């Protein structure tokens, strides 16, 4: 009996109830769908119910589905409107997958009271303040007429990746489990990189698969930058030759499509990523040696670099007549670079007009520069909260790195820190931290990194408890006869 005088419902009984409800709902959906709705929508509803049931039984299954759908799910919705774009809304299959799995997790926590809805992590307050600030700024923008109803959907897209973070921190059982999730993320990266390699002969900029009519090479470049940094960090730190070889091969597979994205923001992100590795790695001499080797051989590397890559870099300093151009002295920038620089000027103008909470999400127009967009849309408060969240992520990851003794764990955290530094620079030329296809892998690994100390403490406590209950071996009786 429970403390309220009634029998507590065991988790198994609750699961049976949920399964019964799902089965009835599935039968009703099929019956109604086949008579009133198209076959495609009916099968989609059945697939959603099936995913709900499977994720309810094994949350791991849902997490793996999300990992593989991060870069392998098609998009539909407004044409040419990524999340980082203007006011249009793009919806992907993974959005519905996250929604279904999120409801499944809510149902599971309702049935099993021992499960926490939100685990305690070092980032909870920063995440909460970030969500509250973006939502509050958008509400104010809606009240003043600068934000339409679509702004709220953009806020939902902005915070969607936090679902990934909390799914991970709530369901990680041990450090080995975390490594399996990292392995699934690497498999996904390998698959999309091979697809990217197949795009290279076309001569077009390489982008992630299933991007719709207009690809997003800058997004793909940022994603590959982050995953390459993690592979490089593990390769530097691991003492396992097989693991190092696997990471180096994966680096090579990702490296070719990375350069053919022709994403200059991603190229710039390589510099801080490698500098972080060189500064923090235990193999600093090797890292410094590679930097020196790169400097010495840079003329040769520039000479043998593909023409499209060289043209893309030199295009930065080519002025086009009839377009807005930013000049620094005698140096003129191309329209794309000029537009990003003008975004900062425009953001400052908007900031002066609404300095506290900004114009609301989508309320100030499109800007393809993260920091300028945050300042204009959410004001000084929003920018401060965003930078606080970034600082919390970096500081706690660095704390985890300095306490690691396991080489491969140290490599994972090192790669994460390097990729994080690269994305911070990437964000000067892209809306990096609101692009779901970059942020979902980022917050997946963030969740694993943040939970490593807690998982280690849990394993130590379990080992200590097991040792406490182990029977003490009987002592041998000493004989009184000397030999």
LINBELNOR-V534698 format. One record per pair of residues at least 24 apart in sequence whose C-alpha atoms are under 6 Angstrom apart, sorted by the first residue. I is the first residue (numbers start at 0). J is the second residue. D is the distance in Angstrom with one decimal. If there is no record, write none. Layout:
BEGIN
i = (I & I)
j = (J & J)
d = (D & D)
END
This chain:
BEGIN
i = (10 & 10 & 13 & 51 & 51 & 55 & 67 & 68 & 73 & 83 & 85 & 118 & 125 & 129 & 132 & 136 & 136 & 136 & 137 & 137 & 140 & 140 & 145 & 146 & 150 & 150 & 157 & 160 & 163 & 164 & 164 & 164 & 167 & 168 & 173 & 177 & 192 & 195 & 196 & 204 & 205 & 205 & 216 & 217 & 220 & 220 & 220 & 221 & 222 & 225 & 228 & 228 & 228 & 229 & 229 & 229 & 232 & 232 & 232 & 233 & 233 & 233 & 236 & 236 & 237 & 237 & 264 & 264 & 265 & 268 & 268 & 268 & 269 & 271 & 271 & 272 & 272 & 272 & 272 & 275 & 342 & 343 & 346 & 346 & 349 & 350 & 354 & 354 & 355 & 355 & 367 & 367 & 368 & 368 & 368 & 368 & 369 & 369 & 369)
j = (110 & 111 & 110 & 99 & 103 & 103 & 187 & 93 & 209 & 430 & 365 & 169 & 388 & 384 & 381 & 356 & 359 & 377 & 359 & 360 & 358 & 359 & 362 & 362 & 360 & 361 & 433 & 439 & 443 & 442 & 443 & 446 & 446 & 446 & 454 & 447 & 253 & 256 & 256 & 260 & 259 & 260 & 260 & 262 & 257 & 260 & 265 & 265 & 437 & 418 & 414 & 417 & 418 & 411 & 414 & 415 & 410 & 413 & 414 & 407 & 410 & 411 & 406 & 410 & 406 & 407 & 425 & 428 & 425 & 421 & 424 & 425 & 421 & 420 & 421 & 417 & 418 & 420 & 421 & 417 & 366 & 371 & 371 & 375 & 375 & 375 & 378 & 379 & 379 & 380 & 429 & 430 & 427 & 428 & 429 & 430 & 426 & 429 & 430)
d = (5.9 & 5.4 & 5.5 & 5.8 & 5.4 & 5.3 & 5.8 & 5.7 & 4.6 & 5.7 & 5.0 & 5.6 & 5.2 & 5.8 & 5.9 & 5.3 & 4.6 & 5.5 & 3.9 & 5.3 & 5.3 & 4.7 & 4.9 & 4.7 & 5.6 & 5.7 & 5.2 & 5.2 & 5.9 & 5.2 & 5.5 & 5.1 & 5.7 & 5.5 & 5.6 & 6.0 & 5.3 & 5.4 & 5.6 & 5.0 & 5.7 & 4.5 & 5.1 & 5.2 & 5.6 & 5.9 & 5.5 & 5.6 & 5.0 & 4.4 & 4.9 & 5.8 & 5.0 & 6.0 & 3.7 & 5.5 & 4.6 & 5.3 & 4.0 & 5.9 & 3.9 & 5.4 & 5.4 & 4.9 & 5.1 & 4.9 & 4.9 & 5.5 & 5.7 & 4.0 & 5.4 & 5.3 & 6.0 & 5.9 & 5.6 & 4.2 & 5.7 & 5.6 & 4.8 & 5.3 & 5.8 & 5.2 & 5.4 & 5.0 & 5.7 & 5.5 & 5.1 & 5.9 & 5.2 & 5.9 & 4.9 & 5.6 & 5.3 & 5.0 & 4.6 & 5.3 & 5.2 & 5.9 & 4.3)
END
